[in-house]
């Protein structure tokens, strides 16, 4: 860590982008960018790309964590066209929220996936190529961590560095972006959080005894706080990799449940990607969601392809977020022991969402634009 700290201190004032790339290096970068563009089509393609990479390179823990968190982004996207939120949000608000989620998901992938591919290329060639990160517009914060990982296999430090980097990367581009602050964070997100716990991050796994899907995870209470988002990422990472048995169960669940964006992926007893209620009718829970009844009518949770078209993004805003070495304390600060119990809380939020939607349905919407 002393070496990294020294390198990061030097990197603050150092211009690291090279202008003397060889044709071979230029070709590597162009191929990586082309692959990234292809896989960055939508939430489903991104999410699958993360998991495919993890299966090939399980030493990169962040890829599995990113896959699972990206699944949650997809579920939040389809919730906007699901059973309840269309009754709470206008069409414009649904689109604004989708664009907020989609932009963040797209940005993180286009910054992180090239790093993964560069590591893969380094393995193929048997030598580190991380000096090319800056030429791919990756923050100079990351190069020391990749180089250390190459020589010392510091899996935890690399994972936490990637968590920090990606949350800082979207901080100015999305979270503090006036457009998204005005349309989502200061209005829609505030309203939803006021009604119920909304920002659940669910990590499904298959219980080896009961053979059903169980949920662990966490909640962001202050989504606009980069510190809170980083700390949640660290806790989720610790939770995911803290025990080999549950990690194996999580990987097996992921292999057998391809991501579609529908919450049916993890709870088909409660959710369906086909609407079961009659037109104009409200879904009514027959029991608490955690006491599932197979014969009960299920909550509508559509697939991503059925709800949102692929979005054409403008290029990512330029600039390196890393301005001072203080971020290093996020890497060193230990994660407190945390059980990750979330299933009861998530079930409660579904009940609260149904109550809110039912109440709103009693009054006509003023804005459907």
Secondary structure, DSSP 8 states (H G I E B T S, - for coil): -HHHHHHHHHHHT-----S---HHHHHHHHHHHHHHHHHTSSHHHHHHHHHHHHHH-TT-HHHHHHHHHHHHHHHHHHHTTSSSHHHHS-HHHHHHHHHHHHHHHHHHHHHHHHHHHHHHHHHHHTS--GGGTGGGT--HHHHHHHHHHHHH--HHHHHHHHHHHHHHHHIIIIIT-HHHIIIIIIIIHHHHHHHS---EEEEEEE-TTT-SEEEEEEE-S-TT-HHHHHHHHHHHHHHHHS-HHHHHHHHHHHHHS---S-GGGT-TTTEESS--S-TT-----SS-TTS--TTS--EE---STTT----------------SGGGHHHHHS-------B-HHHHHHHHHHHHHHHHHHHTS--S---
